[in-house]
Amino acid sequence: MFDVVILANGQSIRFGENKLLAKINEELLILKTIKCFFDLEGLQQIIVVGNEQINKQLQKFELPNLVFTVGGPTRSLSVARGLEMVTAPNVLIHDGARPFASKKLITDVYKNLKAFDVVVPIQKVVNCLKKIVNVEISTVNRDEYLTTQTPQGFRTKIIKEAFVNVDANWNDDCQAIENKGYKIKTVCGESENIKITYADDLKNL
C-alpha cells in the first residue's frame, strides 16, 4: 500500500500566476496531475499540500481518496506537513506541476520499493554543461551528473524520520536521506514528465 503527497503550494513566481490553476486542454493543471495516480493498485490516499486557493478549487470536484492540508513557506516544510498525514507503509512524493507522469513510471517507482528504501527517477544530462565560478566559465563532464524527477518513492518510516529536522534548503526529497546508508534505486525518468515552470511551457504542449 502507498500514499501520494502532491505538492501544490508554490508561488509560481516565474510563471506569473498560479500555474496549477492554468488549463491544459480545458482541465486544471493540478487536476491533471492528480489524475495520474487514479486507479493504481495499492493506492490508499492522495494528500494534496496546497494553499487555500488550490484546496478550495479542488474541493469542487468529487475526487476519490483525496485529502487536503495547507503547505508551509518552503517546499521542504510543505513535504513535512504532507508526511504528517501519511499512514501507508510507502509514500510517493510528487510535484503538482508535473501533470504528465505516466502510470508506467509511477508503478515502476512503487514496485521497486519492495526491494529498496528509496526510488528516484533520473535522466542523463544531454546538453553541454558549464560551471561558472567568479565569472570564470569552464566545461564539466556531463556524464558525472544526472537530473531527478518526481514521483520519488520512500519507505514511510525512513522519510518521516528524515523530516523530523527539516532543512528548508533541500532541493528534492531524496536529498534528505542521501549518504545515510539506505538502499537507493534509480529508475529511468521520462522526457514527457516535464515540470511546468514558465507560461511558455504550456504553449509547446
Sequence and secondary structure as in RCSB ss.txt:
>XXXX:A:sequence
MFDVVILANGQSIRFGENKLLAKINEELLILKTIKCFFDLEGLQQIIVVGNEQINKQLQKFELPNLVFTVGGPTR
SLSVARGLEMVTAPNVLIHDGARPFASKKLITDVYKNLKAFDVVVPIQKVVNCLKKIVNVEISTVNRDEYLTTQT
PQGFRTKIIKEAFVNVDANWNDDCQAIENKGYKIKTVCGESENIKITYADDLKNL
>XXXX:A:secstr
 EEEEEEE    TTTSS GGGSEETTEEHHHHHHHTTTT TTEEEEEEEE HHHHHHHTTS  TTEEEEE  SSH
HHHHHHHHTT  SSEEEEEETT TT  HHHHHHHHHHTTT SEEEEEEE  S EEEEETTEEEEE GGG EEE S
 EEEEHHHHHHHTTS  TT SSSGGGTTTSS  EEEEE  TT     SHHHHHT 
